[in-house]
Amino acid sequence: MNIDLACVGCIVNQSVKVADAIGADSALRKKLLTTVDAMSKEFSFDLTPPEIAADVYEKMAEIAHKEDLYAEVKEHSTQKARSFVPFLKEKLQNSDDKLLTATKIAVAGNVIDLAAEVTFDLEEELEKIFHTEFAHNDFEALREQLACAKSVTILGDNVGEHIFDYMFIQVLQELYPQIHFSYMVRGCPIINDVTLKEAQEAGFDKLCELIDSGVNTPGFTYERASEYAQSVFDSADVVISKGMGNYECLSPSHRGNICFLLKVKCEVVAASLGKSVGDIVCKLTNKNV
């Protein structure tokens, strides 16, 4: 999906969040804000929000002389997510439907999003996620697809959320030992998205096939992915796409059988899905797209 007028203000506001995150002094803050504001005048409405964001963040990183603008914030997000693991393990242990519980856990983690229009409290979301229905509910269709799949690719999204993705994949491996699982991450630091660094620190390289997608966007932009990442994406029986950035990049996509798992955190994505901000979504695209 291409950017909407509403996306422009949201992307420009990222400069404020970055300035706050890196503790910018008044001169650096002003430079970040004025630069991004000037860039916004040239935004192409033929591009997706993640493609626009990639250019903006590259410029801000250059101005701030900092490769990973959210390095410290990502570390904190990981620690916070880890603190909930014992609670979530207990939920899984006592669950009558482990796949549903694990899927809800994966969606709950998607609230950790520094680029969102609105923010949600992780602890609050975890308290209510197991009693919340999917506003778009293709969960049983996903279950059916997993039962006959041989390969599944999960597209990672944000740091912190990846800790919950790890638990999700553990359950999937337990339930579907016939499936080869791969977890795809961003090719370089962009906002608070998970990269090879954070995924390796979490042990994904020992859990499943871990793939550096090569993309520099906060979403899986197929055209920017490495040849290998493209081949894995194309050949997977099922792709599980986490978060809004991946949804924005893959709506539409040349392939089907993509399951979008996300929390709706902006009005533009809400309108695209025909849902409301705050809804949780499990949407499986047509297999024959």
C-alpha positions in Angstrom: 0.0 0.0 0.0 1.3 3.5 -0.9 1.6 6.4 1.5 -1.5 8.4 2.3 -1.5 12.1 3.2 -1.9 11.0 6.8 1.4 9.1 6.6 3.4 12.2 5.9 2.7 13.8 9.3 3.4 10.5 11.0 6.8 10.0 9.2 7.8 13.7 9.9 7.0 13.1 13.6 9.6 10.3 13.6 12.2 13.1 13.8 10.9 14.1 17.2 10.9 10.6 18.5 14.5 10.1 17.2 15.6 13.3 18.8 14.1 12.2 22.1 15.6 8.7 21.9 19.2 9.9 21.3 19.0 12.8 23.7 19.7 15.3 21.0 20.7 18.8 22.0 18.7 21.8 20.7 20.9 22.3 17.6 20.8 18.6 16.6 17.1 18.4 17.3 16.4 21.4 15.1 18.5 20.0 12.3 16.7 16.7 12.5 13.2 18.2 12.5 13.9 20.8 9.7 15.6 18.2 7.5 12.8 15.7 7.7 10.2 18.4 7.2 12.0 19.5 4.1 12.2 15.9 2.8 8.5 15.5 3.4 7.8 18.0 0.6 9.3 15.6 -1.9 7.7 12.3 -0.7 6.6 10.2 -3.6 3.0 8.9 -3.3 4.0 5.9 -5.4 6.0 4.4 -2.6 5.0 2.5 0.6 5.4 4.1 4.0 8.4 1.8 4.8 10.2 2.8 1.6 9.8 6.5 2.5 10.9 5.8 6.1 14.0 4.1 4.9 15.3 7.3 3.2 14.3 9.4 6.2 16.0 7.2 8.8 19.1 6.9 6.6 19.3 10.7 6.6 18.7 11.1 10.3 21.4 8.5 11.1 23.8 10.4 8.9 23.0 13.7 10.7 23.3 12.2 14.1 26.4 10.2 13.3 24.8 7.1 14.8 24.3 3.9 12.8 21.6 2.5 15.0 19.4 5.4 16.3 17.4 3.1 18.6 20.2 0.8 19.9 19.6 1.6 23.6 15.8 1.6 23.2 15.9 -1.8 21.5 18.0 -3.3 24.4 15.4 -2.0 26.9 12.6 -3.5 24.8 14.3 -6.9 24.7 14.7 -6.9 28.5 11.1 -5.9 29.1 9.8 -8.6 26.7 12.0 -11.2 28.4 10.5 -10.3 31.8 7.1 -11.6 30.6 8.5 -15.0 29.3 7.8 -17.0 32.6 4.2 -15.7 32.6 3.7 -16.6 28.9 5.3 -20.0 29.4 2.7 -20.7 32.1 -0.1 -19.7 29.8 1.2 -22.1 27.1 1.6 -24.9 29.6 -2.0 -24.5 30.8 -3.5 -23.9 27.3 -6.1 -26.2 25.7 -5.1 -24.8 22.3 -1.4 -24.1 22.2 -1.4 -22.9 18.6 -4.0 -20.2 19.4 -2.3 -19.2 22.6 1.1 -18.9 20.8 -0.4 -16.9 18.0 -2.0 -14.5 20.4 1.4 -14.1 22.1 3.0 -13.3 18.8 0.4 -10.7 18.1 0.6 -9.2 21.6 4.3 -8.6 21.0 3.4 -6.5 18.0 2.4 -3.6 20.3 6.2 -2.8 20.6 6.3 -0.3 17.8 8.2 3.0 17.9 6.9 4.2 14.5 3.2 3.7 15.3 0.7 6.5 15.3 -0.6 5.3 18.7 1.2 3.3 21.4 0.0 0.5 23.6 1.1 -0.8 27.0 2.7 -4.2 26.7 1.6 -5.4 30.1 -1.9 -4.3 29.6 -2.1 -6.0 26.2 -0.8 -9.3 27.6 -3.5 -9.2 30.3 -6.3 -9.0 27.7 -4.9 -10.6 24.6 -6.1 -14.1 25.5 -9.7 -12.9 25.9 -9.6 -10.8 22.7 -11.0 -12.1 19.4 -9.3 -11.4 16.1 -11.3 -8.6 14.3 -10.3 -10.4 11.1 -10.2 -14.0 12.0 -8.6 -16.5 9.6 -7.0 -18.4 12.4 -8.7 -21.7 11.5 -7.6 -21.3 7.9 -4.1 -20.7 9.1 -4.3 -23.9 11.2 -5.4 -25.9 8.1 -2.5 -24.5 6.0 0.1 -25.3 8.7 -1.2 -28.9 8.9 -0.2 -29.6 5.3 2.8 -27.2 4.9 6.4 -28.3 4.5 8.0 -24.8 4.7 7.0 -21.7 6.6 8.7 -18.3 6.6 8.1 -15.8 9.4 8.8 -12.2 8.6 10.1 -10.5 11.8 9.1 -7.0 12.8 10.2 -5.2 16.0 12.8 -5.8 18.6 11.2 -7.0 21.8 8.4 -8.5 19.7 11.1 -11.0 18.4 11.3 -12.6 21.9 7.6 -13.5 21.6 8.2 -14.7 18.0 10.8 -17.1 19.4 8.2 -18.6 21.6 5.7 -18.7 18.7 8.2 -20.7 16.6 9.0 -23.1 19.4 5.3 -24.0 19.6 5.0 -24.3 15.8 8.0 -26.7 15.8 6.5 -28.8 18.5 3.1 -29.0 16.7 4.4 -29.3 13.2 7.8 -31.1 13.2 7.5 -31.8 9.5 7.8 -28.0 8.7 11.1 -26.3 7.9 10.9 -22.8 9.5 12.8 -19.7 8.6 12.8 -16.3 10.3 13.6 -13.3 8.2 15.0 -10.0 9.6 16.0 -6.6 8.3 19.3 -6.1 6.5 20.4 -3.1 8.6 19.2 -1.0 11.6 16.0 0.8 10.8 13.7 2.2 13.5 13.4 -0.5 16.1 13.1 -3.4 13.7 14.9 -6.7 14.4 18.1 -7.3 12.6 20.6 -10.2 12.5 22.3 -8.9 15.6 19.2 -9.0 17.9 18.0 -12.3 16.4 21.3 -14.0 17.0 21.5 -12.7 20.5 18.1 -14.3 21.1 19.3 -17.6 19.6 17.2 -17.7 16.4 20.2 -19.1 14.6 20.0 -22.2 16.7 16.2 -22.4 16.7 15.5 -22.3 12.9 16.9 -21.0 9.7 17.8 -17.3 10.3 17.8 -15.1 7.2 19.1 -11.6 6.7 16.6 -10.3 4.1 18.9 -7.6 2.9 16.1 -5.0 3.0 16.7 -1.5 4.4 13.1 -0.7 5.0 10.9 -1.2 8.1 8.9 -3.8 6.2 9.7 -6.6 3.7 10.1 -4.8 0.4 10.5 -7.7 -2.0 12.4 -5.7 -4.7 15.1 -4.7 -2.1 15.5 -8.2 -0.7 18.5 -10.4 -1.5 18.1 -13.1 -4.2 18.1 -15.8 -1.5 15.5 -14.0 0.6 13.3 -13.6 -2.4 13.6 -17.3 -3.3 12.7 -18.4 0.3 9.8 -15.9 0.3 8.5 -17.2 -3.0 8.9 -20.9 -2.3 7.5 -21.0 1.3 4.1 -22.9 1.5 3.0 -20.3 4.1 4.4 -16.8 4.9 3.6 -15.4 8.3 4.0 -11.6 8.2 4.3 -9.8 11.5 3.3 -6.2 12.0 2.1 -3.2 10.0 5.3 -2.5 8.1 5.3 -5.9 6.5 1.6 -5.5 5.8 2.2 -2.1 4.1 4.9 -3.6 1.9 3.0 -6.8 0.9 -0.4 -5.4 0.2 -0.7 -6.4 -2.5 1.9 -9.1 -3.1 2.6 -11.3 -6.2 2.1 -14.4 -4.0 -0.7 -15.7 -1.9 -0.9 -17.7 1.4 0.5 -14.8 3.4 -0.9 -14.7 6.9 -0.8 -11.1 8.3 -0.6 -11.1 12.1 -0.7 -7.6 13.6 -2.2 -5.0 15.9 -3.8 -2.1 14.1 -1.9 1.0 15.2 -2.8 3.7 12.7 -5.9 5.0 10.8 -4.4 4.4 7.4 -3.8 0.7 8.0 -7.2 0.5 9.8 -8.9 1.8 6.7 -7.0 -0.6 4.4 -8.2 -3.5 6.5 -11.6 -2.2 7.2 -11.0 -2.4 10.9 -10.4 -0.1 13.8 -7.2 1.1 15.6 -6.6 -1.3 18.5 -8.0 -4.4 16.7 -5.9 -7.5 16.3 -5.8 -9.2 12.9 -5.1 -12.7 11.6 -5.7 -12.3 7.8 -4.7 -15.0 5.3 -4.5 -14.0 1.7 -5.9 -16.2 -1.1 -3.7 -19.2 -1.8 -3.9 -18.6 -5.6 -3.1 -14.9 -5.7 
